């Protein structure tokens, strides 16, 4: 899937985040976001796919895409605060949840260190790398079909 196709599959209710809001979030985060994710936020400030798209054959399907929004369930900032308070799923400090699947399990972005930019899928004990970058992740997304439900 291309970025534009992914954006069309998402109910985003608006345009991308502003440079100012991204800079404020990076200050809250304590570091810079990977360039491809910053570019993504400038185009899309999150939304919902409702599980209608899936990454490769074995998932995950994507329900929510988080952004710099006021709605808590779609807010990167709110999720970061929860993570830092130790509430919710134990996501490693070098990662932030940028999406979730219909079950609420996070899809994370590594934002610092040598693995910066990688996309990981959260599991009960750890996260597992599923793509080397957001661009690679989006290329692996396709529309969900009845065959995927088997």
C-alpha positions in Angstrom: 0.0 0.0 0.0 1.2 3.5 -0.7 1.1 6.3 1.9 -1.8 8.0 0.1 -3.7 4.7 0.0 -3.2 4.3 3.7 -4.3 7.8 4.4 -7.4 7.2 2.3 -8.2 4.0 4.3 -8.1 6.0 7.5 -10.9 8.1 8.9 -8.7 11.0 9.9 -11.2 13.9 10.2 -8.7 16.6 9.3 -5.2 17.4 8.1 -1.8 16.6 9.5 -0.3 17.9 12.7 1.5 21.2 12.8 5.3 21.6 13.0 4.7 23.4 16.3 2.7 20.5 17.8 5.3 18.0 16.7 8.1 20.1 18.2 6.1 20.3 21.5 5.6 16.5 21.5 9.3 16.0 20.8 10.1 18.2 23.8 7.7 16.1 26.0 9.3 12.9 24.6 12.8 14.1 25.2 14.2 13.6 21.7 13.5 13.8 18.0 11.2 11.5 16.1 12.5 9.6 13.1 12.2 11.7 9.9 9.7 9.4 8.2 7.4 9.4 11.2 7.6 13.3 11.5 6.7 13.5 7.8 3.8 11.1 8.4 2.5 13.3 11.2 2.6 16.3 9.0 0.3 14.5 6.5 -1.9 12.7 9.0 -2.7 13.5 12.6 -4.1 10.0 13.3 -7.5 8.5 12.9 -9.2 5.1 12.6 -8.9 2.3 10.2 -11.4 0.2 12.1 -9.4 -3.0 11.5 -10.0 -2.6 7.7 -6.3 -2.9 6.9 -3.8 -5.5 7.9 0.0 -5.8 7.8 1.1 -8.6 5.6 -0.7 -12.0 5.9 -0.4 -12.6 9.6 -1.4 -9.2 10.9 -1.6 -7.0 12.9 -4.7 -5.3 11.6 -4.8 -1.6 12.4 -7.6 -0.1 14.4 -6.4 3.3 15.6 -3.6 5.5 14.3 -2.5 7.9 17.0 -1.6 11.5 16.5 -1.3 14.8 18.3 -5.0 15.0 18.9 -7.3 16.1 21.8 -9.2 12.7 21.9 -7.4 10.6 24.5 -7.8 7.3 22.7 -6.0 8.9 19.6 -3.5 11.0 21.5 0.3 10.2 21.4 0.8 12.6 24.3 -1.8 10.9 26.5 -0.4 7.5 25.7 3.2 8.6 26.5 2.0 9.9 29.9 0.4 6.6 30.7 3.4 4.7 29.6 5.7 6.8 31.7 3.5 6.4 34.8 3.6 2.6 34.3 -0.1 2.4 33.5 -1.1 0.1 30.7 1.1 -2.2 28.7 4.8 -2.3 29.6 6.2 -0.7 26.5 10.0 -0.2 26.5 11.2 3.3 27.1 12.8 3.6 23.7 9.4 3.0 22.0 6.1 4.8 21.7 2.7 3.3 20.7 1.7 4.9 17.4 -1.2 2.6 16.5 -3.2 -0.3 17.9 -5.0 -3.4 16.7 -8.7 -4.1 17.3 -7.8 -5.8 20.6 -5.9 -2.7 21.8 -2.4 -4.2 21.5 0.1 -1.4 20.5 2.1 -1.1 17.3 5.2 0.8 18.4 7.8 3.0 16.9 11.4 2.9 18.2 12.2 6.6 18.6 15.8 6.5 19.9 18.9 4.4 19.8 20.4 2.3 17.1 17.1 0.7 16.2 15.4 4.1 15.8 12.7 4.1 13.2 11.9 0.4 13.5 8.2 -0.7 13.9 7.5 -3.3 16.6 4.4 -5.2 17.6 3.8 -5.4 21.3 3.4 -8.8 22.9 2.7 -9.8 26.5 6.4 -10.2 27.4 8.2 -8.1 24.8 7.9 -6.2 21.5 9.0 -7.9 18.2 10.3 -6.1 15.2 8.0 -6.3 12.2 9.4 -3.6 9.9 12.6 -1.6 9.6 10.8 1.7 9.1 7.4 3.3 8.9 7.8 3.4 5.1 8.4 -0.4 5.0 5.5 -1.0 7.4 3.1 1.0 5.2 4.3 -0.8 2.1 3.3 -4.1 3.8 -0.2 -3.0 4.6 -3.1 -4.1 2.5 -6.9 -4.1 2.8 -8.4 -6.8 5.1 -10.3 -9.5 3.3 -12.6 -12.4 4.4 -9.7 -14.8 3.7 -7.6 -13.1 6.4 -10.3 -14.1 9.0 -9.5 -17.8 8.6 
